[in-house]
Amino acid sequence: MGTATTVFDKIGMPKKIVWGYIGILIFMMGDGLEIGWLSPWLIDHGFTVQQTSLLFTAYGVTVAISAWFSGVLAEALGGKKTMFLGFLLYIIGTVGFISFGLSSMNLAIMVPMYALRGFGYPLFAYSFLVWISYRAEKRRLGSAVGWFWFVFTGGLNVLGAYYSVWAIKHLGHINTLWSSLLWVSIGAFLALIINKDKLPSNKGTSAEKIKELGKGITIMKEEPKVLLGGIVRIINTTAQFAFPVFLPLYLASHGVPTSQWLAIWGAIFTSNILFNLIFGMVGDKIGWRNTIMWFGGIGCGITTLGLFYIPLWTNGNIFLVGAIGIVWGACLAAYVPLTALVPSLVKEDKGAALAVLNLGAGMPVFIGPAIVGLFIGTVGDVGIIWIFAILYFLSSALTYFIKLPEESTSKEIIPAANPATSE
């Protein structure tokens, strides 16, 4: 055990909560297993793209709300209670969605149940970020948070996608959804029971905690650059949550079946989690803004267009489509320096700046599907792709104006919630 704990110390993962990290990985695997295939499956059963985008939009709204409040609730209720609440809401929402919504294919039931499910993972996962902030050494806090996003994205977008390829074939779509309950339960057991550590209670009053949450709004007026950072963070992963709604259908029309799409989706985020670490180092070398502008905004804009035109030009060549997807996933990770840039804009209220990034991490979950639902009927697949490409180019332009004050130009990395993924 001595060697193992030394290894954890060296890589920056707090040894007291290692089982929490493993629990997050497995929980998010269960949570993300339907991301890549639910939309095309529902459309095969008579729903329209607009109806499925409504479902994902409602889910995204509750994810954003839950992400916004997760930190405050973790402080007020404690880490384990908040995470258990997220687990409970996930279970209730999933059971209701499958038992009552999918069994009747009634959208009026499916939407609120899936939305209830959306409260689950931010309360479970983002609350753990607060726990990490208590347990990690200050000099290794960046690494500790980096490992969080590694397991978060690895479970949500990599293991969930690859597991689905196997599970759909052997269990069927509905039973694959039911199996998510097993995985999230295992994850919760590891994070809440096997993990013996307890989050220290916050002595602040409820009024003080509510006031702190309010600063997450007022800081955007007091420091407009923080608002710009929040907008860039939204653009970062908006396409990530929009693509599963319509891209599998577009690729299928050009000879790429859903099973191959799921494999590509897994490869995209395998690339993404690796480049999270690489672009963190690149940002320190060439500058945070430069990394976000050129590799993030410009890179994602170009590769987003590639995801549309390469299948069109190559008759769905799986290797070329996979290659451009992998590069897109890498460029998506180039927004990671926002984690350092935005909190460094302010001397005080860094927690409020973190809240803005948390909100920015949650909002794409509904903004992405909403854009698809609102515009696909008029501009089609090509128009949707160009909307996201233009947004990425816009994020590059906005980032140019997010300049650090002279006294904050140090290389210190201040962690904040940024699932470049991830999430």
C-alpha positions in Angstrom: 0.0 0.0 0.0 2.9 2.4 0.7 4.0 2.2 -2.9 0.5 2.7 -4.2 -0.1 5.8 -2.1 3.2 7.2 -3.2 2.2 6.8 -6.8 -1.1 8.6 -6.2 0.8 11.4 -4.5 3.1 11.7 -7.4 0.4 12.0 -10.0 -1.5 14.5 -8.0 -4.6 12.4 -7.0 -5.4 12.8 -3.3 -5.0 9.4 -1.8 -7.8 9.8 0.7 -10.4 10.0 -2.1 -9.1 7.7 -4.8 -12.2 5.6 -4.5 -14.2 8.7 -5.2 -12.4 9.2 -8.5 -13.1 5.6 -9.5 -16.7 6.0 -8.5 -17.1 9.1 -10.7 -15.6 7.1 -13.6 -18.1 4.3 -13.3 -21.1 6.5 -12.5 -20.4 8.6 -15.6 -20.1 5.5 -17.7 -23.6 4.5 -16.7 -24.9 8.1 -17.2 -23.3 8.4 -20.7 -24.1 5.1 -22.3 -27.1 6.3 -24.3 -25.6 9.7 -25.5 -24.5 8.4 -28.9 -27.6 6.3 -29.9 -30.7 7.5 -28.2 -31.6 10.2 -30.7 -31.4 8.0 -33.9 -33.1 5.1 -32.0 -36.1 7.3 -31.1 -36.3 8.7 -34.7 -36.4 5.1 -35.9 -39.4 4.7 -33.7 -41.4 7.5 -35.1 -40.1 10.7 -33.4 -38.8 13.7 -35.3 -35.4 15.4 -34.9 -37.3 18.3 -33.4 -38.9 16.1 -30.8 -35.7 14.4 -29.8 -34.0 17.8 -29.6 -36.8 18.9 -27.2 -36.1 15.9 -25.0 -32.3 16.6 -24.9 -33.0 20.4 -24.4 -35.2 19.7 -21.3 -32.5 17.4 -20.0 -29.9 20.1 -20.6 -31.9 22.8 -18.7 -31.9 20.7 -15.5 -28.2 19.8 -16.0 -27.4 23.5 -16.1 -29.4 24.3 -13.0 -27.9 21.4 -11.2 -24.4 22.4 -12.2 -25.0 25.9 -11.0 -26.1 24.8 -7.5 -23.9 21.8 -7.0 -21.0 23.6 -5.3 -23.3 25.5 -2.9 -25.2 22.4 -2.0 -22.0 20.5 -1.4 -21.0 23.2 1.0 -24.4 23.4 2.7 -25.3 19.7 2.9 -21.9 18.1 2.7 -20.3 16.1 -0.1 -21.8 12.7 0.5 -25.3 14.0 1.0 -25.3 16.1 -2.1 -23.8 13.2 -4.2 -26.4 10.8 -2.8 -29.1 13.2 -3.7 -27.8 13.3 -7.3 -27.7 9.5 -7.3 -31.3 9.3 -6.1 -32.6 11.8 -8.6 -30.8 9.9 -11.4 -32.4 6.6 -10.3 -35.9 8.0 -10.1 -35.6 9.8 -13.4 -34.2 6.8 -15.2 -36.8 4.4 -13.9 -39.6 6.8 -14.8 -38.2 7.5 -18.2 -37.9 3.8 -19.1 -41.0 2.4 -17.3 -43.5 5.1 -18.1 -42.0 7.1 -20.9 -40.4 4.7 -23.3 -42.9 1.9 -22.6 -45.7 4.2 -24.0 -43.5 6.3 -26.3 -45.3 9.3 -24.8 -43.2 12.4 -25.2 -45.3 14.2 -22.5 -44.0 11.6 -20.0 -40.5 11.2 -21.5 -39.6 14.9 -21.3 -40.1 15.5 -17.6 -38.7 12.1 -16.6 -35.5 12.6 -18.6 -35.3 16.2 -17.3 -35.5 14.8 -13.7 -32.7 12.4 -14.6 -30.6 15.5 -15.7 -30.4 16.8 -12.1 -28.5 13.6 -11.2 -25.0 13.7 -12.6 -24.0 17.3 -11.9 -25.0 16.9 -8.2 -23.1 13.7 -8.0 -20.0 14.6 -10.0 -19.5 18.4 -9.7 -20.0 18.2 -5.9 -16.9 16.0 -5.9 -14.9 18.9 -7.2 -15.6 20.7 -3.9 -14.4 17.6 -2.1 -11.2 17.6 -4.2 -10.5 21.3 -3.3 -10.5 20.3 0.4 -8.3 17.3 0.0 -5.7 18.2 -2.6 -2.4 19.9 -1.7 -2.5 23.4 -3.1 0.5 22.8 -5.3 -1.2 19.8 -6.8 -4.7 21.1 -7.0 -4.5 21.6 -10.8 -3.4 17.9 -11.2 -6.2 16.8 -8.9 -8.8 18.6 -10.9 -7.3 17.4 -14.1 -7.7 13.8 -13.0 -11.3 14.6 -12.2 -12.0 15.7 -15.8 -10.1 12.7 -17.0 -12.4 10.2 -15.2 -15.5 12.3 -15.8 -15.0 12.5 -19.6 -13.5 9.0 -19.8 -16.7 7.6 -18.2 -19.2 9.8 -20.0 -17.9 9.8 -23.5 -15.4 6.9 -23.8 -16.4 3.9 -21.7 -20.1 4.7 -22.1 -19.8 4.7 -25.8 -17.7 1.5 -26.1 -19.9 -0.3 -23.6 -23.0 0.6 -25.6 -21.5 -1.0 -28.8 -21.4 -4.3 -26.9 -24.5 -3.9 -24.8 -26.9 -3.0 -27.7 -25.8 -6.0 -29.6 -26.2 -8.4 -26.7 -28.8 -6.8 -24.5 -30.9 -4.6 -26.8 -31.5 -0.9 -26.5 -34.0 -1.0 -23.6 -32.0 -3.4 -21.5 -28.9 -1.3 -22.2 -30.7 1.6 -20.6 -31.7 -0.5 -17.6 -28.1 -1.6 -17.2 -27.2 2.1 -16.5 -28.7 1.6 -13.1 -26.2 -1.1 -12.3 -23.2 1.1 -13.3 -24.3 4.2 -11.5 -25.1 2.2 -8.4 -21.6 0.7 -8.4 -20.1 4.1 -8.9 -22.1 5.5 -6.0 -21.2 2.6 -3.8 -17.5 3.2 -4.4 -17.6 7.0 -4.0 -19.9 7.1 -1.0 -19.3 3.8 0.9 -15.9 2.4 0.0 -14.6 6.0 0.1 -14.4 6.5 3.9 -13.3 10.1 3.8 -15.8 12.9 4.8 -16.0 16.4 3.5 -15.5 19.0 6.2 -18.7 20.9 7.1 -18.8 24.6 6.1 -19.4 26.9 9.1 -20.9 29.7 7.0 -24.6 30.6 7.4 -27.1 29.8 4.7 -27.4 33.5 3.9 -23.7 33.7 3.3 -23.8 30.7 1.0 -26.7 32.2 -1.0 -24.8 35.5 -1.2 -21.8 33.7 -2.6 -24.0 32.1 -5.3 -25.3 35.6 -6.1 -21.7 36.8 -6.7 -21.6 34.3 -9.6 -24.1 36.6 -11.3 -22.9 40.1 -10.2 -19.2 39.3 -11.1 -20.2 39.1 -14.8 -21.3 42.8 -14.6 -18.3 43.9 -12.4 -15.8 42.1 -14.6 -17.0 41.7 -18.2 -14.1 39.5 -19.1 -15.4 36.8 -16.8 -18.7 37.0 -18.8 -16.7 36.6 -22.0 -15.0 33.6 -20.5 -18.3 32.1 -19.6 -19.6 32.6 -23.2 -16.4 31.0 -24.6 -16.9 28.1 -22.2 -20.5 27.6 -23.5 -19.3 27.5 -27.1 -16.6 25.1 -26.2 -18.9 22.1 -25.8 -22.2 23.2 -27.4 -21.5 21.1 -30.5 -20.5 18.1 -28.3 -24.1 17.9 -27.1 -25.7 18.8 -30.4 -23.8 16.3 -32.6 -25.5 13.2 -31.1 -28.9 14.6 -32.0 -28.4 14.8 -35.7 -24.9 13.8 -36.8 -25.5 10.0 -36.5 -28.4 10.3 -38.9 -26.3 12.4 -41.4 -23.4 9.9 -41.2 -25.8 7.0 -41.7 -27.1 8.6 -44.9 -23.5 8.5 -46.1 -22.7 4.9 -45.2 -21.6 5.2 -41.6 -23.9 3.1 -39.4 -24.7 3.9 -35.8 -22.4 1.2 -34.5 -19.4 2.7 -36.3 -20.5 6.2 -35.1 -20.4 5.0 -31.5 -16.8 3.7 -32.1 -15.9 7.1 -33.6 -17.5 8.9 -30.7 -15.4 6.9 -28.2 -12.3 7.5 -30.2 -13.0 11.3 -30.3 -13.1 11.5 -26.5 -10.2 9.1 -26.0 -8.3 11.8 -28.0 -9.9 14.5 -26.0 -8.9 13.2 -22.5 -5.3 12.7 -23.7 -5.1 16.2 -25.2 -6.6 17.7 -22.0 -3.2 17.1 -20.5 -1.2 18.1 -23.6 -2.9 21.4 -24.1 -2.6 22.3 -20.4 1.2 22.1 -20.9 1.0 23.9 -24.3 -1.0 26.7 -22.7 1.8 27.2 -20.2 4.4 27.4 -23.0 2.7 29.6 -25.7 0.1 31.4 -23.5 -3.5 30.5 -22.4 -5.2 32.9 -24.8 -3.1 31.7 -27.8 -3.9 28.1 -27.1 -7.7 28.7 -26.9 -7.8 31.1 -29.9 -5.8 29.0 -32.4 -6.1 25.4 -31.4 -9.5 25.7 -29.7 -11.6 28.2 -31.7 -9.9 28.0 -35.1 -9.1 24.3 -34.8 -12.6 23.3 -33.8 -14.2 25.5 -36.4 -12.2 23.9 -39.2 -12.7 20.3 -38.0 -16.4 20.8 -37.4 -16.8 21.6 -41.1 -14.7 18.5 -41.8 -17.1 16.3 -40.0 -19.8 17.4 -42.5 -17.8 17.6 -45.8 -15.4 14.6 -45.4 -18.3 12.0 -45.3 -19.8 13.8 -48.2 -16.7 13.9 -50.3 -15.4 10.4 -49.4 -18.7 8.4 -49.4 -18.4 7.9 -45.7 -14.8 6.6 -45.5 -14.7 5.4 -41.9 -11.0 6.0 -41.5 -11.1 9.6 -42.7 -14.3 10.4 -40.8 -12.7 8.9 -37.7 -9.5 10.8 -38.2 -11.2 14.2 -38.5 -13.3 13.3 -35.5 -10.1 12.5 -33.4 -8.6 15.9 -34.4 -11.9 17.6 -33.5 -11.7 15.9 -30.1 -8.2 17.1 -29.6 -9.0 20.7 -30.5 -11.9 20.6 -28.1 -9.4 20.0 -25.4 -7.6 23.2 -26.3 -10.1 25.2 -24.3 -8.7 23.7 -21.1 -6.6 26.9 -20.3 -9.9 28.7 -19.6 -9.5 26.8 -16.3 -6.6 29.0 -15.5 -7.5 32.2 -17.5 -10.9 33.1 -16.1 -10.3 32.8 -12.3 -7.0 34.7 -12.9 -8.9 37.7 -14.2 -10.0 38.6 -10.6 -8.0 39.1 -7.4 -10.9 38.2 -5.2 -14.2 36.2 -5.7 -12.4 33.5 -7.6 -15.2 31.1 -6.5 -17.7 33.4 -8.2 -15.6 33.1 -11.4 -15.6 29.4 -11.0 -19.4 29.5 -10.7 -19.6 31.2 -14.1 -17.5 28.4 -15.6 -19.7 25.8 -13.9 -22.8 27.4 -15.5 -20.9 27.6 -18.8 -20.2 23.9 -18.5 -23.9 23.1 -17.9 -25.6 25.3 -20.5 -24.3 23.5 -23.6 -26.2 20.4 -22.6 -29.5 22.2 -23.6 -28.2 24.9 -25.9 -26.7 22.4 -28.4 -29.9 20.3 -28.9 -32.0 23.5 -28.9 -30.0 24.9 -31.8 -30.6 21.7 -33.7 -34.4 21.7 -32.9 -34.8 25.4 -33.9 -32.9 25.5 -37.1 -32.5 22.0 -38.7 -36.0 22.3 -40.3 -35.0 25.4 -42.2 -31.2 25.2 -42.8 -30.7 21.4 -42.7 -27.6 19.5 -41.7 -25.2 21.7 -43.6 -26.7 24.9 -42.0 -26.3 23.4 -38.5 -22.7 22.5 -39.1 -22.0 26.0 -40.3 -23.7 27.5 -37.2 -21.4 25.6 -34.9 -18.3 26.3 -37.0 -19.1 30.1 -36.9 -19.6 29.9 -33.2 -16.2 28.4 -32.8 -14.6 31.1 -34.9 -16.5 33.6 -32.8 -15.1 32.1 -29.6 -11.6 32.7 -31.0 -12.4 36.4 -31.5 -13.9 36.7 -28.1 -10.9 35.1 -26.4 -8.7 37.8 -27.9 -10.3 40.3 -25.6 -9.9 38.2 -22.4 -6.6 39.7 -21.4 -5.1 39.3 -18.0 -4.3 42.3 -15.9 -0.6 43.1 -15.5 -0.4 41.8 -12.0 -2.0 38.5 -12.9 0.4 37.3 -15.7 2.0 34.7 -13.6 2.0 31.0 -14.7 0.0 29.9 -11.7 -2.8 27.6 -12.6 -6.0 28.1 -10.7 -8.4 25.2 -11.2 -12.0 25.6 -12.0 -14.7 23.4 -13.5 -14.0 22.9 -17.2 -15.2 19.5 -18.8 -13.5 20.1 -22.1 -14.9 17.9 -22.5 -15.8 17.1 -20.9 -18.5 17.3 -19.6 
